[in-house]
Amino acid sequence: MPTYYKVLGPKGEAIHGGSGRWHLPKGKRPGKWMRRIPNPVPCICGYHVVTAPQLLTWLDRNDATVYRVDVRGTVVKADDKSVAEQARLLGSALIWNPAVARLFAADCAEHVLPIFEKERPHDDRPRKAIAAARAFARDQIDAAAWAAAGAAARAAAGAAARDAARDAERRWQTRRLLAYLAGRVS
């Protein structure tokens, strides 16, 4: 069985629709089982939980807590979530706040940085913006410095994306034109 998670507000309240409040874990003890809801249906009834790959879809608030969840009974899978007949919170896995979100975004940006640097090896604006995002998340620089670094990185990324998209399209157009010239397209 996959590991399931639930994204809730700071007091265990639903933050993605619904009005329910979950039973929070106390220390190392899991929360109480939520009442059974037979025949769960996505977006209609049941306890909506997610797997790790689906989690990013639901981390859209700055004041959320991610809990590990135990489920039982029927579990219906949908594209972006699963819905269980019964569930309980096992424990807090992560407090999602602006600092964590910025650090995660910096990690994601750094992961694709080699693609940018391959096209623009001497443009260090994105690398500086990533460092600034981390420093801001750790309260090492002020908001103005972070915003300036972010603006520079967005400008660099936008220029690179335009250049890369234009170049990729031009390569395809050239190949396609050669196919026409060779009589391979009718």
N, C-alpha and C positions, 0 to 999 in steps of 0.2 A: 504494500500500500504506500502511496506517495506521502511525503510530509506535507501537511497543510498549514496554512497561515491565515490570520485574520488581521486586517488593518482597522483599528478603532481609534476613537478620540481618547484624550487623556483619562477620562473617567469610565472608559469601557463603552461609550456610546457609539452607535452606528454613525458613520460619517459619509456613507455612500448610499443614502436612501434608507428608508425604514426608520423606525423610531425606537427600536429595541436597545436595551442596555444589557450587556453580557455580564455574567458573574466573573469577577476578576480573581485571579489566583492570589492566594495569601501565603507569602513566603515561598516555601518549596512545594506547598500543596496546590494542586490544580484548582481552577474554578469549578463550581458545581456544573453538572450537566444541564444544558438548556432543555426546556421542555420539548418533548417529541413533537415533530410536525410531520405527519405521514404524507407520503406522495410529494416529495419536494419538486418544485418546478423553478428553473432559473428566472430570476427577476419577479417572481410571484410569491412563492412561499418556501420556507426552509432556511437553513443557515448557510450563507454564502461564504465560501472559503476559497483560497487560491493556492496553487503550487508555486514554487520558487520562480519558474519562468514567467508566470502570470503576475507576479508581485509588482513589477514596475508599473503596470497599468493603474494600479490602485494607490500608489504613493504620490498623490497629488496634493497633499496637505502638509503644512509645515509643523503641525502639532499632532502627529499620529504616532501610535505605538503598534508595532508588529508583534503579534503573539503566535506562538506555535499552537496548533489546534489538534485535538483528538476528535475523531468522528466515529459514529456508529449508525447502523441502519443503512437505508438506501442512500447512495451518493450518485447524483446525476451530474455528468460532466458537460460543460459548455465550452466555447472557445476561450473565454477570458476568465472563467471561474468554474467552480464546482458547487453544488448545492447538496447539503447533507440533511438527513432526517433529524439528527441530533448531534450536538457538538459541545465541547468544553475547551476552555483556554488552559493550556498547560503551563505557560510561562511567557514572560516578555522576552522576545528575541532581539528587538531593536527599537530604540526611541528614534523616530524619524523627525529631525528638526532641521532648521536652515543650515546649520554647520555640517551636519551629516550629508545633507543633500548637496551642498557645495563640494565637499570632499569627494563624494561619489561622482559628481559631474566632472570634477578635475581628473579623476581616475579614468573615466570614459574618454574624455578628450585626449588624455595622454596616450591611451591605447591606440588611437587612430592617428596620432601625431606623425608617425613615420610616413604615412601616406602624404600628408601635407609637406613634410620636409623633403620628400623625394622630389616633389615638383618645385619647391622653393627652399633650397637648402640654407640660404642665408637670411631668411625671414624668421626672426626669433620672437615676433609678437605673440603668437599662440603659446609658446613655451613660457613666456613671461606672464601671460594672463593666467595660465594654469598655476604657476607659482603664486601669483597674487590671489587667486581664488582660495588656495590652501592657506595662505597667510591670513586672509580675511576671515576664513572659517575658524581659525585659531586665535582671533583677535590680535593679530600682529600688525595689521595695517587698518586704516580707516576706510569708510565706505567710498570716499572720493577717489582714493588711490585704486581701490578694487574696480570701481566703475570705469576709470580711465583705462586700466589694463584690459578690461572686458571689451570696451569700445574698439580698442586697437586690434584685439584678436578677432572680433566680428568683422572688421574691415578686411583684415588679411584673409580670413576664411571665405568671406564673400567673393573677394577677388580671385582666390584660388579655385573656388567652386565654379565661377563663371569661366575661367580659363580652362579648367579641366573638362567642364561640360562642353564648351565650344570645341576643344580639341578632340574629345571623344566623338562628338557628332560629326566633325569634319572628317575624321578617319572613316567613320561608317559611310558618309556620303561619298567619299573617294572610292571606297570598295564597291559601293553600289553603282557608281558611275562606270567604273571599270567593267562591272558585270554587264551593264547595258552595252558598253562599247564592244564587248566580246560576244554579244548576242546571246548571253545566258538568261536574259530577262525578256519576256515578250509582253 
